[in-house]
Amino acid sequence: MTAEAITLERLRADVAEMLEIAPAEVGDDDNLMDLGLDSMRTMNLVMQWEDAGVPIGFPDLAESMTLASIWEIVSGRL
């Protein structure tokens, strides 16, 4: 994934894959913890996204547990 390929929908797909659910089940304002995103899965997402060039770290996700807030952080750093 390059910076140009980072989109809200790409992040949604990655979260859904990690949770083993359909992307349509991940709403922008859903609490990702309520959907099953625990600290281990969060760390895996961070490592996956960092490897792909997504500018976000574990503390960012720990404070921002909705897709909309994660996208706000990422898009502001691109």
N, C-alpha and C positions, 0 to 999 in steps of 0.2 A: 504494500500500500504506500503510495507516495502522498506528499502533501496535497496534490491535486485530487487524489482519490479519497481523501478523508471527508466524509459527509455524515450528516445526522443518520441517514439510512444505513450507512456502513457500520457506524457505531451500534445502531439498533440491532443489526444482523449479528454482530459480534457478541453482544450481550445475550441475545436470544440463543445463539449457538452454545454459549457457555452454560445457559440455564436449561438447554435442551427443550426449548419451546419455539413456537413460530414467532417470527418478527412482529407479526400483527398483534401478538399478545403483550408487547412491550410498548406501553403508551408513553408519550413524552413526559408526563407528570406523575407516572406511577413510581412509587417508592420501590427501588430495585431490591432492597432488603426484603420487602414483603413478597416479592416475586421469587426469592430464594438466593439472591446474590449475597453470599457470606464473605468473610474476610479472605479466605483462601481463593475463592473464585475472583474476587476483586483484584488480588495480587496477580493472579494469572492474566487477567485482562490488562492490567497495567504493563506487565512484562511484554505481552503480545503487542500492545499499542506502542510502547516505547521502541520495540524492535522495528515497528513499521513507521516510526517517525512522528507519532502522535505526541504532542507536547503536554503530557499530563503525568502526574505521579500519584502514588497511593494516598498521600494526605489530601489531594484534591478530591479524589473519589470518596474518601471517608467523610468529607464534609458535604459532598454534593451527590446525593443518592437518587437523583432523577436523571433521566436521559437529557432532558432540557437543560438542566444545570451543568451537566458534563459537557454538552455541546457548546454552551455559552463560554465555558472556560477554554475549550479546545479552539473554537472558532476565533476567540479573541487573541489567541497566541499564534495562529497561523500567519 
